[in-house]
Amino acid sequence: MNVHEIAVIPGDGIGKEIVPETLKVLNRLADLHGGVKFQFTEFQWSCEYYLEHGEMMPKDGIDTLKSFEQIYLGAVGNPQLVPDHISLWGLLIKIRRECEQVINLRPVKSIKGVPSKLANEKPFDFLVVRENSEGEYSEVGGSVHHGEDEIVIQNAVFTRKATERAMRFAFDLAMKRNRKVTSATKSNGIVYSMPFWDKVFNEVGKDYPEVATESNHIDALAAFFIMKPEHFDVVVASNLFGDILTDIGAAIMGSIGIAPAANINLNGKYPSMFEPVHGSAPDIVGKGIANPIGQLWTAKMMLDHMGYDELGDHLMRAIEETTELGVKTPDLGGSAKMSEVIEEIMKRISR
């Protein structure tokens, strides 16, 4: 029996509703597999925790998390209670940085039974690799003066190490898929970081002669995600560009409520973290209509990362059989409650 220690942070809002239900699904999968068991340890770190303790997690929170194999995260943030820059930098981004989760991976694909927002009904299936440690989300900068003379400087930081690491990860993924990588750039407007990004992309591409490459400026690429998503296989982007593109990806899939993400540690020293893209949705908390698919697809990514591809595929089939049957929450045009979606997925898993 392989026992896996998983840290669970339900977070805020609908995260507290969805995460416990999806743990039941993971346990059902483990029971059916027979050779695996998940040991979940929950941490109630959230905006409510911040209001009580003045911090999003305890001082030793990161050290605690580093002792686990993986981190399973719900939604983080509630701007009605805590400003987003405090909640995210105090929990989500803090974990990403201190656990060296240098890659953010997000799939974008057509889901059976979920109508895309696009008029073009061609199926699409691609991955976005987002550099997750630096770029436009650096902590370098500052402010000076006040009033009309106030100046704010935010520096973007691009290192060869991190840039090349993200690109090689993308090319390695493409080698297992359809052998095409698209780079998100803006070298016609950003005069230092993006020409550097283009240079490294061209250099890395020479090591993968079997992989076709292309570079698109971010503004055009955002439009292409809507106009021709079936064109892409693997897209590699900087921290900010990847963040924006993947929300477009979630939208064209049909709802941000179904989009998953993985924050991947590559050196094996610390756990990776798996989270849905959706927010805490305080407007629907307590109504029972939150969409659990983003969290469940996140669980599938965690299973894949741990080497349980068969379990991950089993879960994804159950999800798509459920949506194809029409058991969907209101954000997908259905009338089902979250509990009904979970119940149907559990039935499909057990068949």
N, C-alpha and C positions, 0 to 999 in steps of 0.2 A: 504494500500500500504506500503510495506516494502522498505525503501530507504537505500541503502548501500553506504557509502562513501569509495571510493577506490582510493588510491594514485597510480599513473601510472608514471613509469620511463622508457621511451623508450630506453635510454642508447646510445649505439654506433652502428655504422655500420648498418647491416640489422635490428637491433632492431628498428631503427627509421622508417624503411619501413614496418615491420611486425606489430608492436604493434597497430598503428592506425587502420589498417584493422581488426585486431581481436577484437578491441573494438566494431566495427560495428556488429560483430557476437554476442557478448555478449548482446548488446542492442536488437538485433533481438530476441534472446532467451527470454529476459526480457519482450518484448512486447507480445510474444506469451503466456508467463506464465500469465501475467495480474496482478499478485499480488506483483511484485517485480520491483524495479527500481535501476539502478546503477548510481551513481553520480561520474564521473571520474574527478580527478584533476591531470594534468600532470606537471611533474618537469623535466626540461631539464638538468639534471645532467649527465655529461659524460666526456670523455677525452677532448673534445673541451671546455667544461666548465672549466676543470682544466687548460688548456692553457691560458684561459682568467683570471681566478681568483686565480690560484695557489692552488686549493683544489678541490676535486671531488664533494663536496656538501658544502653548507653554514654551518657556525658554529652551527646554530640552526636547521640544516636539520633533525637530528634525532628527536628532540622535535616536529618538524612539522609532521614527519611521524607517530609518536606515537599517534597522534590525529585521525588517520584513522583506519578503520576497518580491511582492508587488504592492502597489497602492491603488485602491479602487475608490474613485472620487465621484461625488454627486455634483450638484450645482453650487457655485460659490457666489455670494454677493446679495446684498439687499440695500440698495441706495437710500431707501427710506430710513434705514437705521444707521448705516455706516457708508461713507463715501467709497466709491468703487476703487479708487487708487489705494485706499487703506486695506480693504478686504482682499483685493487681488494680490497686491505686493506683500501682504502679511501672511498669505496662505498659499494660493495657487502658484504664483510666480516664485515665491520663496522656495517652495518644494522643487519646482523645475530647476532652479539655479543650484541649490545646495545638494541636490541629488544628481546633478550633472546630466539632466535629461535633455540632451543636446539636439534631439530630433523630435519634431512634432509631425505625426503621420495621420492624414485624414483621407478616407476613401470617399469617392463621389460616384454613385452608381444608381441606375434605375432599379427600383424595387417593385416587385410584382404587386399589383393591386393598389399602388400609390401613383396617382396621376401626376406627372411632372407639371410644373408651372409653364412649361414651354409649349409652343404650338407645334414645334417639330417633335414627332413622337419616336424618333430614332433612339434606340437604347444606347446608353453610355456607361462606361465603367473605367474610371481612372483613379489615380492616387496623387495626392499633393504632399510633397515632402517640404516641410517648413523648417528652416534653420531656427533653432529654439533657444539660443543662448546669448545672442548679442544683436548686431544689426541696429535697427532703429529703436529697439527697446533697451538700449544701454542706459546705465545710470550715470552717464557722464554729461555734465552740463551745469547750469546754474542761472541765477537771476541777479540783477543789480538795479538800483534806483527804484523810484516809485512814481506814480502818476503818469504824466504824458512822456516822461523819459524812461519809463520802465523797459528793461531789456531782459528777454529770456532766451537762453541758448540751450538747445538739446542736440547733443552730438550723436551721430550714428557711428558705430564701431564695427568694422569688418576686418577680421583676421584671416590670413590664408588658411590657418589650421581649421577653423570652424567652417569657413566657406567651402573648402575642398572636401571636408568630412561630409557635409550635407549633400554635396554633388555626387560623391562616390556612393553614398547610400542610395541616392536616386538611380544612378546607373546600375547598381547591383540589383535593385528591384526590377528595373526595366529588362534586365537579362532573363528574369524569370517570367516576364510577361510578354508584351508585344514589341519590345526592343525599340522604344522611342522615348526620348526625354525632351521636354520643353522647358526652357529657362525663362523665368519672369525677370525682366530687366527694366531699366529706365535710363539707359546711358545717353539718351538724347537730351536729358534734362538735368540729371544729377551727375556732376562732372568728375567726381573722384571715386565714390564707392561703386557705382554701377559699371563704369568701364573696367574697374578691377574685377567685379563679379563676372563680367563677360570674358575677361582674359582667363580667369581660372576655369570657367566653364569650358572654354575651347581647349585648354590644356588637358583637363580631365577627359574630355570627350575623345581625345586621341588615343587614350588607353582602352577605349571600348569601341573598336572599329565596327563591331556588329550592330551598334546602336545608332539609330538615326537621331539627329539633333536639330533643334530649332530654337531661336530666341525671339520672344515677343515682348514689346513694351507693355508695361502693366495695364495701361489704359485700354489698349487694343485687346490684350489677353482677357481682361474682365468682360469685354464685349463678346469675345470668342467663346467664353464659357457659356454664354446664353445663346449665341448663334449656332455653334457647332460643337457641343460638348463631346460628341462621339469621335471627334478628331484626336482626343488626347489619350495618352497611356500613363506616363508619369510626368508630373510637373514639379519643378524644384524652384523654391522661392525664398527670399529673405524673410525675416521674422514678421515685419509689418505686411509685406505683400502677400505672404502666405496666409496670414490671419484674415485679410480682406477677401482673398480669393476663395477660401474655404467656406466663408459665410455665403458667398454667391453659390458655391457648390451645394450647400445645404438647401438653399432656396430653390434651386432648380430640381432638386430631388423631390420636392413637394412640401417639405416643412423642416425648419431648423430642429424640430423635436425628434427627428430620426437620425441626426448626424452624430457620429462618434469621433473620438480622437485618442491617439496614443502619444504619450510623452516618453521617449525611449532613451534609456541609459545604455550606451554602447560598450562601456568598459567593464560592465559586470560588477562594479564595486558597490553600486547602490540600486535600489528598486526603480523600476519604471512605473509610470502612473497612467491610469486609464480613466477618461472623463468624457461625458457627453458635451457637445458643443453648446447646447441650449443653456439659457440662464435659469435663475431660480423662479421666474414667473410668479411673483407675489400676487398678481391679479387673479390667478386661478387656484391658489393654495386652498385646500380644504374642499374643493368642488369634486374631487375624484376623477377629473378628466385629463390629468397630465399624461402625456404620451411617454410610455416606458421604453419605446423602441431605441431611442438614442442611447439610453443607459445599457440596454441589452446588447446592442451592436458593439458598444464599448467593451462589454464582457466578452463578446466573441473575439475582439482584437486582443484582449488579455489572454484568452485561451490559446490563440494562435501564437502569441509571443512566447508562451510557456511550452510550446511544442505540442499542444493538444489540438492540432488542426482538425482532426475528425470530430471532436466535440464542438469546436467552433463552427464547422460546416453544418453539423446537426442543428445547432441553435439557429443559424441563419436560415436554414430551410424551414424550420418551425415558424420563424418570424414571417417569412414571405408567404407561407401557406396561410397564415392567419390574416395577413393584409389582403391576399388574393381572395380569401373567403368573404372579405368585407367587414371583418371585425376590426374597426379602426376608431381612434379617438376623434373628437370634433375638428382638430387642426388638420386632419387628413380627409375631412369631409364625411366622417362617420358619426355614429351616435353612441359608441361603446364607452363605458367607463374604463379607467385604467385597470381595475381589478378584472374586468371581463377580458381585456386583451391578455393579461397575464395568465388567466385561467385557460384561455384557448391555446396559448403558446405552450403551456405545461401539458395540455392534452396532446398536442402535436409532438412534443418531445417524447412522450411516453409510448407513442404508437410504434 
